[in-house]
Amino acid sequence: MRLSFITTDKNFSAFFWTQFLGAFNDNFFKNSLLMLIAYRGVTVMGLDEKSLVALSGGIFILPFFLFSPLAGLISDKYEKSKIMRVTKLWEVAVMIIAAIGIYFSWYGPLLLVLFFMGLQSTFFGPVKYSILPSILNKDDLTEGNAYVIMGTYVAILAGTIVGGISTKIENIDSYIGIALIAVAVVGYFTSRGVGKVKVGDPDLTIQSNPLPEFKKLYKICRQSPAVWNSVLGISWFWFFGAGVLSVLPIYCKDFLGADQSVATLFLAMFTVGIGIGSVLAEKLSFKRVEIGLVPIGSLGMTLFLVALYFIRPTWPISADNLISMVPFLETTIGWSILITFLVMCIFCGLFIVPLNTLVQERADSKNISRVIAGNNIINSLFMVVSSLTVMLFYSLDMSTPQIFLAFGVMNIIVAVYIYSIVPEFTLRFYSWILSNILYRVKTKGLENIPHEGGVFLASNHVTFVDWLIIYGACKRPARFVMHNDYFEIPIAKWILKQAKVIPIASARENSKLLQSAFEQMSNELNEGEVVIIFPEGHLTNDGTLQPFRPGISKAMEKDPVPVVPVTLKGFWGSSFSRASKGFLPKQFRRPVEVTFLPALPPDGFDLNHLESVVAKDLGETPPHKKSESEP
């Protein structure tokens, strides 16, 4: 990641600091209020501090559920930088009211202020993410997202620390209010540096009844299965994160016997961990949307949250003598708990960044603000339910470690379910492991793959895992055509079915299967999908290119689409080729290359020409010319 990315682009820089200051102020106010409630034993309308802390998260999020449809419409109908400035003025007004409430300790009204801060964020949210594709190049989108997410969590970290620590200082209430107003004012002036962008759909009609728009947003989010599945994944993350965050202050106070400084430290570690995870996700994605990191993230989230259940404090717990941060960090158990929590949060970052980026990349540009708004609605619904779930757990007299254990178990159950019904996540995980651990894949020519529409990727066939390597290199989702024999391998059979691989056989072997394969290829191409095919029809036995079979020509007669020739270099001799005995890796990080050559037009497609193009890039003589030269 380039630090100059923030400083050299004035438009992106103004946007970055605007959202940074907004995230800081949200968390400064929210965490000040939560610490005051938790550690001053505040009760409101008969609810104790445990329930109020859990409920506060739901109050802040509720406006996202109620008003996101309207926010999405406004973001698509009007110019986004103007909306940004209006919402920042709104923040200034709300912070003035918050300052008054904090000064007079009016906790009931402060919960209402929390609702209005959530309302302000509801209208800022669709602008925050939908404006990025308008101010960044497509190649910079992943890096820009990583900076925004990292910056957001750094701001959350700063706001969390300032909000938590400030509540320990006597007679500080009035200064908290002044600081909240000052940050809001600075945020407004930075928003003025964001330039105008193209309006998404100026002809949209704003409706007062939100229900029809709820239905529209739901349908828009479901137009692309990949986007919809990512929205559900993001929503589950916020269910998980909201639950953990709402438990932390009580966990620190009641279970660890620690004061606000320790609670603030844990809240800070949440944001530090996600920030680190976000950077790692960007580094490990290699400038593409790498959703193979999502299963890794979910597994780590579960393992380390469950581990917190088993780690117990060794010091005496006393409500009258809460330990501060320094004594806490002087203990081995204290460090063990803190590091375990931090690593869990790092895996959270690996989980969330690819999902956010995938939504932005694959959503229709005309509807992207409404997709973000729909995402916010579902996120907020999951977060409100999470708050209610924590309150339910408290009513069942569950301890905070038991609540952590419950969230960890729920997370792994949901993960197993999602990855079993959505093969793309699992396949990207497999391909990421192959491409970055067993091999070191260098990819060339990605720009030659059309961004949309049906297309064949035709490759030479060197190893048993060629399909996963190409799948990982290609940014678009893809379907594969493979010989039916692979489906006889026990483990491979399950993976291939999950990947919806199209089985094929020769007419002599199984004519019905051959006909079915062509029908499935036709369906996929007509739906605008990428189809990966190996024209040789089998693995090479000696590492050289074999004659291409006429199957792709037959498919092109029915569905003329572009054909992108693909070459695999350096794979012969590796563990999954026929040059190797057994599948145990003999070399990790083996350097290999995947090249996508310029697309061949469908008009006048010639199988020999395709073979020649592939052979030339491999530095070989085309097999059909070899046969012509033989006596």
N, C-alpha and C positions, 0 to 999 in steps of 0.2 A: 504494500500500500504506500502511496506517495503522499507525504505530508503537504507537498505543494499543491495537491489536488484541492485542498480547502482554501489556500491563500491566493492561487493564481486566477481561479475562475470567480469573478466578482458576483455573478448571479448565484452560483452554488454556495459561495461563502456567506452571502446575506441570508439565504434560505437556511443554511446549516446553523448559523448563530441564532436565528429566529426560533427554530424548533428547539435548539439547545436551551435557550433561556426559558422557553415555555415549559419544557420538561423539568427544568430545575425548580421553577416556581410551583408547579403542581406538587412536586414531591417535598419541597420545603414546607408548604402549607399542610399537606396531607400527613406527613410524618410528625410534624410538630403536634398536630391534633391527636394522632394516634398515641404518641408517647404521653401526652398530657392525660388522655383518657385512661391508658393502661397503668400509669405509675401514680396518678393522683386518685385512683379508685373512683372515677366518675361514674355516676348512674344517671340515666335519662329514661323516663317513662317506665321505670321498673326493670330496665335491662342493666346487668352488671357490666364491668369493664371487658370481660371476655366476649360476651355477645356483641357489645358495641364495637369492639375492634373488628370482629368478623363482619358485622353489619355495615361498617363504614366503607369497606371495599365494594359492597353491593350498591350502596348509595352513590358512590362516585361513578360507578359503571352504568347504573340504570339509564341515564340519559342516552347512552350509546344505543341501547336497545329501543328506546322510545322514539328517538329523533334522527337516527342514522339515515333512514330513507329520505327525509327532507334534506339532510346535509349532503347526501350524494347527489340529489337533483340540483341543488344550488351550486355545488362544485362543478357539475357538468354544464350547467346553463350559463353561468357567469364566469368572468375572468378570475383566475385563481389567485393571482397576487393581490387583487383588490379584496377578495374574501379574507385572505390572510391578514391584511391590515385591520379590517373590521373586527375580526376575532381577537386581535391583540388589544384593541381599544376596550373590548368587552372584558378582557382579563384585567385591565387596569381598574375598571369599575368594580368588579367582583373582589379584587384584593383590598380595595378601600373598605368594603363592608366587612371582609375577613379581619382586617386590622382592628376595627371597632369591636367585633365579637371576641377576639382574643384578649383585648385590653380589659373587657368587663367579664370575662370567663362565662360567656353565654354559650354553653356547649350545645344546647338544643338548636339555636339558630345557626351555630357553626356547622352542624350537620347539613343544614339547608344550603349554606354557602358551598359545602363540599359537593352537593348536587349541582349547583350552578357552575362550579369549576369543571365538573364532568360534562356539563352541557356545552361549555366553551370548547372543550377538547373534542367533543363530538363533531362540531362544525369545522374544526381545524384538521381533524384526522384525514378525511378524504382528500383534502388539498395537499397535506403533508406528503403522502405517498404517490398520488396521481400526478403531481407536478414534476416528479423526478424524470420520467421519460421525455418531458418537454424541455428540460434544461440540461440533460446529459445525452451524450452519444450512447447508442445501444451497447457498444463494447465497454463503456464505463459504468453501465448500470449496476453490475454486481459490486464493483468497487464503491460506487456511490452509496448503494444500499448498506454496504458494510460500514462506511463512515457514518451514515445517518444512524444506523442501529447502535454502533459503538458510541457515537456522540450522545445519543439519547440516553444510553445507560451510564455514561460518564456524568451527564447532567443529573440523572436520577441519583447516582452515587453522591454527587456533591450536595444535592438537595436533601438527600436522606441524612447525610452526616450533619449538615448544618441544622436541619430540623430536629434531629434526635438529640444532639449535644446541647443545643440551645435551651432545651427544656430543663436541663440540670442547673442552669444559672438562675439565681434568684433575681426577681424584679426585671426580667428580660422581656416580658410579654409585649410591652409597647414597642420595643426595638424590633421584635419579630414582624409586627405589622408594618412598620416603616420600610423594612427590607423587602417585604413582599410587594409593596407598591412600587419601590424603586426598580426592582427587577422587571416588573411588568411594563414600566415606562420605557426602559432601555430596549426591551423586546419589541415594542411598537416601532421604535426608530430603526432598528435593524431590518424590520419587515419592509420598510420603505425602499430598501436596496434591491429587492427582488423584482426583476423586470417582468413585463407583460408576456403572457404566453397565449397560444391559440385556444379559443373557447372550444370545449368538447362538442356540445350540441345546443346551440342557442335557441333552437325551436322547441325545446322541452317545455311541457306544461307543468307548473307547480300545483300540486293537489293538497288540499287541507286534510283530507281523510288519508291517514297513513296506511291503512290496510291494503288497498290496491297496490301501493308502492312496495309494501312488504312482499307481496306475491311476485311483482315484477323483478325485484332485486333477487329473490330466491331463484326465479327462472334464469335470470342473467348469470348468476353464479354457477348454475348447473349446466350452462351451455357447453362448457368444456369439462370433461371428467377430470382432467389433470388439475384444473383450477379449483373445482369443487372439492376434490380430495385434499388439496393443499389448504383450503379454507377450513375444512374439518380438522386437519392436523394442527393448524394455527390456533383454532378455538380450543382444542384439547390442551395445547400448551398453556393457554391462559387459564383454563380451569385448574390445571396443575399448579401453575405459578401463583395464581391468586390465593389458592388454598394454603400453600406453603407460606406466603408472605403474611397472611392474616393470622397465622399461628405463631410466627416468630416472636413478637413482643411478649406474648404469654409464655411461650417456651423458655425464653431467657429469664423472665421474672420468676415464674413458678417452678420450673423444672431445674434450671441452672442456678437459681438464686442470684441472678446478676442484675445490675442496674441498667440505666438507659445507654450508657457507653457501650456495653456489651451487645445490647439489642441493636444499637446503631451499627456496630461492627458487623453483625450478621447481615443486616439489611444492606450494608455496603458491599459485603462479599457477594451478595446476590447479583448486584449490578456489575461488580468487577468480573465475576465469573462469566456472565453473559457477554460482557465486552470482550474478554479474552476468547471466548468461544466464537464470537462473531468474526474476529480477526483470523482465527484458525480456519473457520469455514471459508473465508475469502481466499486464504492461501491454499487450502486443499482443494478448492474448486477449479483453479487454473483457468479463470476467466470464463467459466461456463456455469450453468445452473446444475449443481451436483447434488441431486436429491438422494444419492447413495449415502450421504452423511446422515440422513434423517434416522435410519435404523440404529446407527452407531450412537447418535444422541439420545434416543429413547432408552436404549439399553443402559447407558451410563447414568441417566436420570434415575432409573429405578434402583440400580445396584447401590448407588451412594446415598440415596434417600433412605432406603431400607437399612443401610449400615448405621444411620443415626439412631435408629431404634435400639440398637445393641450397645451403643456407647453411653455409659452412665457417669455422671460427675462423682468425684471421690471426696469432695469437700462438703462440710455440713451446710444444709440449706436452711436459711432463716429469712423470713419476710422482713424482719427488723434490721437485718445486717446484710444487705445485698452487696456482693462483691463487684468491684469495678473492673475495667478492662485490663489494667496492669496485673493485678493478682490472678486474673483469669488466664492471661497469657503466660504466666510463670509456671503453669501446670502442664504436664504432658497430655493429660486428658483434654484440657482446654484446646491445645493445638490440634489434637486429633479430631475433635468435633468440628473446629473451624475449617481445617483443610478438607475434611470429608464433605462439608457443606459447599465449600468453594469448588471442588472438583465436580460435584453434582451440577452446579450452576454453569460450569464450562461446557458440560454436555448439553445443557439447555440451549446455549448459543449455537452449538453445532446443529441442533435440531431445528431452530426457528429461522435462521438466515436463508437456507435454501428454499424453504417453503414460501417466505415472503417474496423472494426474487422470482420464483416460478410463477406466482400469481401475477406479478407485474409484467413478466415477459410474455405469457401466453393469453392474458386477457385481451379482448378486443379493445383497441385504442379508443374507440368511440364510447365505450361503456366502462372504461377502467375506473373512473371515479365511483360509479355505482357498484362495481365489483368490490372496491375497497369499502364502500358504505355497507354493502351486504356482508362482507367479511367482518366489519365492526359490529354489526347487529348480532351475528352468530357468536363472535368472540364475547360480546357483552352478556349475552344470554348464558353462555357457559360460565362466565365469571360470577354472575349473580347466583346461579345455581351452586357454584363452588362455595360462595359465602354462606348460603343456606345449608349446604352440606356440612360445613365446619360447625355452624350453630347446632345442627342435629347431632353431630358427634359430641359436642359439649353437653347436650341434654342427656346423652347416654353415658355421661361420666367418663368419657374416654380421656386419657392423658394426652398431652401434646406428642410424645413419642409414638403413641398408638395411632394418632392421627397421621403422622408422617408415614408409618407403616401402611396404613390404609391407602394413602395416596400412591405409595410406591407399588403396591399390589394392583391397584386399579390401573396404573399406568402401563404395567406390563401386559395386563389382560387386553386393554384397548390396543396396544401396539401389535400384539400377536394377531388380533382380529383384523386390524387395518391392513397389515402387510400380507395377510392371507388372501384378502379380497382385492387388493390393489397391487398387482405384480410389479408395476413400474418402480415403486420404492425399493422392493427387494432386489430386482434385477440391477438397478443402479448401484446398490450396495455391493452385489457380487462383482460387477464390472469395475467399481472403484477399487476393490481389493486387488483384482487382477492387474489393473492398469497402473497401480501405484505401489504395490508391494511385490508381487511376483515379477511384474514387468515395469519398465520405465518408458511409458509410451510418449512418443513425440508425434503430434498430429499436424498435418499440413492440409491446406486447401479446403477448410471448412466453409469458406465463402462460396464454394462451388455447389453446395447443397441448396436447392431452392428453399426459400423460407416457408412456402406453403404449396399445397397441391400434391397429388400423387406422384411418386418418383421411385424408380428402382435404384438401389445401390448394388452394383455387381462387383464382387470381389474374388480374388484368388483364395484358395482354401488350403491353409497350412496346418492349423491345429484344431483340436476339438473345442476350443473356446473362442474361435474367431468371431463368432456372432456376438459374444459378450463384449469383446474388445471393440468392435465396430459400434455396438450399441452405446458403449460408454463414451466413445469419441464423438458420435453424432449428437448434436444438440436437440434434434427433434425425436419424439417417440417413434418407435419403429416396430415392424413385424418381421418375422424371419421365415424363410423357407428352408427346411432341412429334411434329409432323408429319413424315412420312417424307422430305419435301424436304430437311430439314436434313442427312440422312444422305448426300446427294449432294455436299456441300461437303467437299473432300479432308481438310483438317485437322480440321474439325468431326466428320467421320465417325469418326475414330479416338477422339476425346475422348468422343463420345456412346456408342460401344460400350464404352469403359472404364467409363463411368458407368452402364452397363446401362439406358440410356434406352429406354423403350417406344415404338417407332415406331407411328404411327397414320395413317390416311388415311380419306377418306370412302368410303361404300359404292360410289359411282360410280367412284372412282379405283381402289380395290383392296378388294373385300369380304372376301377372305381375311385381309388384313393387319388390317382393322378388327376382325374376329372374334378374331384372335390377340391384338390389343391389349387387348380386354375380358377375355380369359382371363388374360393376364398381370397386369392390374390386380387381378383377383379373387384371384389367387394371392398377390400382395403384401399385399393388405388382410387376407386370411385368416391370413397369417403375422405380422400386427400391425405392418406397415410403414406409413410415411407415403408417400402418393402425391401428387405435385404435378401439377396439371393447369391448363391455360389454356382455360377454357370458350369464349372467343371463337374459338378454332381457328386464329388467325393474328395476326400483328403488326398493331397499329393503323397506319393510313396517315396519320392526321391528329392523333394524340395523344389522341383521345377514346375512350371505351369503346364497343366494338362489341357487337352482339347476341350473347348466349350461345347456343351450340349445345346440342342435347339429349343429347350423349354422356354427360355426368356423371349425368343423370337415369336413363339406361339402366343405367349402372353401379350406381347406388344401388338400383335395383329388385332386383338380384341380391345385392348386399352393402351393406345399409344401415349406414352408418358416419357419425360426425360429419363435418361439412364446416366447415372454418375459412376464412372469406373473407379474402383477402389483397389489400392495395392497394399499388401501387408509385407513388410520387410523385416528381416532379422528374427523371425519366429521359428524358422527351421532349426532343429536341434534343441529347442526348448522342451520343457517337461511335457507339454500337451501335443507335441508333434509326433509323427511316427518314427522320427529319428531317435527318440528317447524311449528307453525301457522303463515302464512304470510312470506314475504321476507325481512322485515325490520331487519337489523342486531341487534342481542341482545348482541353481543360481538365482538369487533374489535381485530384484531391480535390474533385470536384463534389459539393455537398451534396444528398443524396437521402434518401428515407424509405421504409422497409418496415414496414407495419402489419398485424399479425395480429389480426383482429376476433374477437369472441366466437363460439364454435362454434355452428353450426346443428344441431339434433338431427336424426337420420335419419327420425324419424316425421313424416310429412306434409311431406317435403321438396318444395320448390317452386322450379323454376328461375328464375322471374321474381322471386321473393323474394330469392334469392341475388344476382341481377343488381342489384336495387334496393339491397341492403345495400352492395355494392361501389361502386355509382354514388353513393350518399349520402356515403360517406366520401371519395370523389374530388371531391365538390361538383358532380356532373353529374346530368342527367336520365337515368333508365334508358332504354336504347335501345328496349325494348318499349313504353314509354309514348310515346316520340317517334313510333313507327309508328302507335300507336292514335290520336294527335292529327292525323295527316296525313289530308287529304281523300281 
